[in-house]
Amino acid sequence: MTRKVIFEFDAIFEEFCEELDALKVVLDGLSQPNPESVSPKARISGANASVLLLAAIFEEFVRQTVKESFVKKVSAADAITDLGKKIQGTVWRKSLSKLSRVSLDELLAEPHSIAAQVQAMTAFCIDGKVDADVGAAISHNERNMTSSQITELFSAVGVGNVFGQVGNNASIRRDLLLGPEENGGDKLKLRIDEFYRQRNTIAHAISLRSSSRPDSILSDVAFFRSFGRALTEVCREFPVGEQPLPGKRPKKGLSVATTVTQATS
C-alpha cells in the first residue's frame, strides 16, 4: 500500500502572498497624491513601518519554508542517521538558543508549550527520534534574514546552493529581466542584503525626516513575491533524499529515492 505525502509549500506561499497583498493596500494608500488625506510625517512613519513589516513577513515565510523542507527530508528518513551527523548538534544548539530567549514570565504563562519544546529537543537529539517535532528549532533564525542566513538555514535541512537554484529558476529570471549570462544567485543576494541594510537603518535610527519612498517599497514587495514563488518551486521540486544532509555520506551502490511516496504495510 502506498501513501502519498502532501507538503505545504504552495499553501505557505499563498499565505505569504496574502500578507504582501495586505501590505500593498497600505502602501497604495501612502502613494496617493492627496496631501489632505495623509500628513507628510504620517507618510514617513507609514513607510518606515511598512519596511519593518515587510522584513517580518518575509522572515516568517522563509522560516516556514525551511521548516517544511525539513519535514520533506524527514519523510524519507528511516532513522536519525539518515539525516546526517550534524543535524542533532544543529537542533540542540538552535533549540537552546531559542529557549534562552524565553523570559520567566513567558515560561510561567505557557509552561506546557515550553516543556513540549524541551521534550522534542531531547527526543530528537538524545533519543534519536526522527519524528520529534523540532521544525521550529531547525528553522529558527538568529540574525536578520540576509542572504548568508538564508543559505545557512536551507543548508541545514539539505537544500544546498539555494541561491544558485533560485537564481536559475526561469520565473524569477524573467521577472528580474536577467540576461542569459547574468548570475541570478548573486543578483538575488545583493538585492536582499541591500533591503536589510535599509531595514536596519530604519530600525536602529528611526527618523521622521526621511524614509523609503512607497513606490520603492512596492518594488521590494514585488521582488519578494517573485523570490518567494521561485523558492517555493525549488523546494517543491527538490527531490527527497537526493542529497544527504551535511555530514552524511551517501551509501555506495544504492539508488537515490526521488519520490514523495512512502511504502507502508
C-alpha positions in Angstrom: 0.0 0.0 0.0 1.3 3.5 -0.9 0.6 6.7 0.9 1.3 10.0 -0.8 2.9 12.6 1.4 1.4 16.1 0.7 3.7 19.0 1.5 2.5 22.5 2.2 4.9 24.7 0.2 2.1 26.1 -2.0 -0.1 26.9 1.0 2.8 28.7 2.7 3.5 30.8 -0.4 -0.2 31.6 -0.7 -0.3 32.9 2.8 2.8 34.9 2.2 1.1 36.5 -0.9 -1.9 37.3 1.2 0.3 39.2 3.7 2.0 41.0 0.9 -1.3 42.0 -0.6 -2.5 43.4 2.7 0.8 45.5 2.9 0.4 46.6 -0.6 -3.0 48.1 0.2 -1.3 50.3 2.9 1.4 51.3 0.5 -1.1 52.2 -2.2 -2.7 54.5 0.3 0.5 56.2 1.1 1.2 56.6 -2.6 -1.9 58.7 -3.2 -1.1 62.3 -4.2 -3.8 63.8 -2.0 -1.9 65.8 0.7 -5.0 66.2 2.8 -5.6 62.5 3.4 -2.2 61.8 4.9 0.2 64.2 6.5 3.9 64.2 5.5 5.0 62.8 8.9 2.3 60.1 8.7 3.6 59.1 5.2 7.1 58.8 6.5 6.1 56.8 9.6 3.9 54.6 7.5 6.7 53.9 5.0 9.2 53.1 7.7 6.7 50.8 9.5 6.0 49.1 6.1 9.7 48.3 5.6 9.9 46.7 9.1 6.7 44.8 8.5 7.8 43.6 5.1 11.0 42.2 6.6 9.0 40.4 9.3 6.6 38.9 6.7 9.5 37.7 4.6 11.3 36.2 7.5 8.3 34.2 8.6 7.8 32.9 5.1 11.4 31.7 4.9 11.2 30.1 8.4 8.0 28.2 7.3 9.6 27.1 4.0 12.7 25.9 5.8 10.5 24.0 8.3 8.5 22.3 5.5 11.8 21.4 3.7 12.9 19.7 6.9 9.6 17.9 7.1 10.1 16.7 3.5 13.6 15.4 4.3 12.3 13.6 7.5 9.6 11.9 5.4 12.2 10.0 3.6 14.3 9.1 6.6 14.0 5.7 8.4 16.4 6.7 11.2 18.1 9.7 12.6 21.4 8.7 11.0 19.7 9.2 7.6 19.7 12.9 8.4 23.4 13.3 8.8 25.9 13.6 11.6 25.5 17.3 12.2 21.7 17.6 12.4 21.4 16.7 16.0 24.0 19.2 17.1 22.3 21.9 15.0 18.9 21.2 16.5 20.4 21.1 20.0 22.2 24.4 19.6 19.3 26.2 18.0 16.8 24.8 20.5 18.9 26.1 23.4 19.3 29.5 21.7 15.6 29.8 21.2 14.7 28.6 24.7 17.3 31.0 26.2 15.2 33.9 25.0 12.1 32.8 26.8 11.5 35.0 29.8 10.4 33.6 33.2 7.0 35.3 32.7 6.6 33.5 29.3 7.6 30.2 30.9 5.1 30.6 33.7 2.4 31.7 31.2 2.9 28.8 28.8 4.7 26.0 30.8 3.2 23.2 28.7 4.4 24.7 25.4 7.9 25.3 26.7 8.0 21.8 28.2 6.9 20.3 24.8 9.8 22.1 23.1 12.3 20.7 25.6 10.9 17.2 25.3 11.1 17.4 21.5 14.7 18.6 21.7 15.8 15.8 23.9 13.7 13.2 22.0 15.5 14.2 18.7 19.0 15.0 19.9 19.4 12.4 22.7 16.9 9.6 21.9 17.3 9.9 18.2 13.6 10.0 17.4 13.4 11.2 13.8 9.7 12.1 14.1 10.2 14.5 17.0 8.7 17.9 16.4 11.8 20.1 16.1 10.9 22.0 12.9 10.6 25.3 14.8 14.1 24.9 16.2 15.8 24.0 12.9 14.1 27.0 11.2 15.0 29.4 13.9 17.0 32.4 12.6 19.4 34.0 15.0 20.1 37.0 12.7 18.3 39.1 10.1 17.2 37.1 7.1 20.1 38.2 4.9 21.5 36.0 2.1 24.0 34.3 4.4 21.3 33.5 7.0 19.0 32.1 4.3 21.9 30.0 2.9 22.7 28.7 6.4 19.1 27.8 7.2 18.4 25.9 3.9 21.8 24.2 4.0 20.9 22.8 7.5 17.9 21.0 6.0 19.7 19.7 3.0 18.8 22.2 0.3 22.3 23.2 -0.8 23.2 26.2 -3.0 19.7 27.7 -2.5 20.6 31.0 -4.2 22.1 29.2 -7.2 19.0 27.1 -7.6 16.6 30.0 -7.2 18.7 32.2 -9.4 18.4 29.7 -12.2 14.6 29.5 -11.8 13.0 30.6 -15.1 10.2 32.6 -13.4 12.5 34.8 -11.4 14.9 35.3 -14.2 12.0 36.5 -16.3 10.6 38.8 -13.5 14.0 40.4 -12.9 14.8 40.7 -16.6 18.1 38.8 -16.2 20.2 38.2 -19.3 21.4 34.7 -20.1 24.9 35.4 -18.8 23.9 37.1 -15.6 24.4 35.3 -12.3 20.9 35.2 -10.8 22.1 34.0 -7.4 24.5 36.9 -6.9 21.8 39.4 -8.0 19.4 38.0 -5.5 21.9 38.1 -2.7 22.7 41.7 -3.4 19.1 42.7 -3.6 18.1 41.0 -0.3 21.2 42.3 1.6 20.6 45.9 0.4 17.0 45.7 1.6 18.2 44.6 5.0 20.7 47.4 5.2 17.8 49.8 4.7 15.7 47.9 7.2 18.4 48.1 9.8 18.9 51.9 9.2 15.2 52.4 9.9 15.1 50.1 12.9 18.2 51.5 14.7 17.9 55.2 13.8 14.2 55.9 13.1 13.8 59.5 11.9 10.8 61.4 10.8 12.9 63.3 8.3 13.3 60.6 5.7 12.2 57.2 4.7 12.0 54.9 1.7 9.5 56.0 -0.9 6.3 54.0 -1.1 6.9 53.1 -4.7 10.4 51.8 -3.8 8.8 49.6 -1.1 6.2 48.4 -3.6 9.1 47.4 -5.7 10.5 45.4 -2.8 7.1 43.8 -2.3 7.1 42.7 -5.9 10.7 41.4 -5.6 10.0 39.3 -2.5 6.8 37.9 -4.1 8.9 36.8 -7.1 11.6 35.4 -4.9 9.1 33.5 -2.8 7.5 32.0 -5.9 10.8 30.8 -7.2 11.9 29.5 -3.8 8.7 27.6 -3.5 9.2 26.0 -6.8 12.7 24.9 -5.9 11.7 23.4 -2.6 8.6 21.7 -4.0 10.7 20.0 -6.7 13.7 19.3 -4.6 14.0 15.5 -4.7 13.5 13.8 -1.4 16.7 12.1 -0.4 18.7 13.2 -3.5 21.3 14.9 -1.4 22.3 13.9 2.2 22.2 16.5 4.9 25.6 18.0 5.9 27.9 15.4 7.4 26.2 12.3 5.8 27.8 10.3 3.1 25.6 8.5 0.6 25.9 4.7 0.6 27.7 3.2 -2.4 25.7 1.1 -4.7 22.3 2.4 -3.6 20.0 4.4 -5.9 18.7 7.6 -4.6 15.0 8.0 -3.8 13.3 10.8 -5.7 9.7 10.3 -4.8 7.5 11.7 -2.0 5.7 8.5 -1.5 6.3 6.1 1.3 5.5 2.4 1.4 3.5 1.3 4.4 2.5 -2.2 5.4 
